[in-house]
Amino acid sequence: MRRNQKRILQLIHLSLAEIRRLITRLADRRPAPVDHIPHWSTWRRRRQHQARTSHYKRRGHSP
């Protein structure tokens, strides 16, 4: 499996709040660069996955 594919698989699912935030950011009149918005969302969801995994691991549970 390629490194990028593995990264994409290790994300939490999109929440309703995250979907709303993405739509709002993309529809904003003063948007950030378009490629930055999905990149930031992916980075954030990957970090949330890492935090969740670490949280369960410390307590001896599986996510």
Secondary structure, DSSP 8 states (H G I E B T S, - for coil): --HHHHHHHSS----HHHHHHHHHHHH-SS---TTHHHHHHHHHHHHHHHHHHHHHHHTT---
